[in-house]
């Protein structure tokens, strides 16, 4: 199942690229900055985390929908920056930091809501942050890891949202643990092979 999820998500990314570029141009036409859409994405992620944490009836569905909306705006901000030619280090920094804040909040919401075993949620948070840390460390030595690994942030949160919506959050967390663990190993191997002493 894990590799089927990866296959679907990997193909989806390439298929949606032209559509995302058009959406980016549409949102750029509003005149609102990429940073604005970054804040919007974080807002929806935090609402999703709160819904998960409340453990209410239909919480998995409502939280999953808010998480999907957050993911949409997370794609929009980058597309807007590229469409307007206004990519910046500040925007990149905010986007990266907000991504981590949102991801940790989502996992904490799931933990507090009791939707999965605590040790699995802790493992998922840890591995997810290590995947991001591996990329940050590689960036410092000019080794680019974007696209390296089967479980980047977007894929992990999409698994949580979709599989959670259909009522299997515990399985979603297990899948995240597996794909994040594999991604961490892939990134470490890739970086080690490309380090120039």
Secondary structure, DSSP 4 states (H G I P E B T S, - for coil): -HHHHHHHHHHHHHHHHHHHHHHHHHHHTTT--HHHHHHHHHHHHHHHHHHHHHT-TTHHHHHHHHHHHHHHHHHHHHHHHHHHT---HHHHHHHHHHHHHHHHHHHHHHHHHT-S-HHHHHHHHHHHHHHHHHHHHHHHTT---TT-SS--HHHHHHHHHHHHHTT-HHHHHHHHHHHHHHHHHHHHHHHHHH---
